[in-house]
C-alpha cells in the first residue's frame, strides 16, 4: 500500500492494512484503512481540506465503508461534504 502526498506524509506499508495519519494523498492497494490524522481530537482543524484519491486497476470493485463520519450542520452542505 502506498500513500503519496505533497502536504503531510509519504509512506509505504508492507502489511495489507495500514492507518494513514496524513491529510490527503493517493492510495493504491488491494485493501486498507484510512483514518483522520487527529483521531484523538473530536474537532478537525479550521478550513482543513483532506482530499484523497483511491486508485484501482480496471476490473476491480471498490468497497468503501465509513465507520464514523461527522459533518457540520449547514445549509446546502456549504461547510462539510463528501464528494
Secondary structure, DSSP 8 states (H G I E B T S, - for coil): -EEE-SSS--EE-SSS--EE-SSSEEEESSS-EE--TTTT-SS--TT----EEEE--TT-------S-------GGG-S----
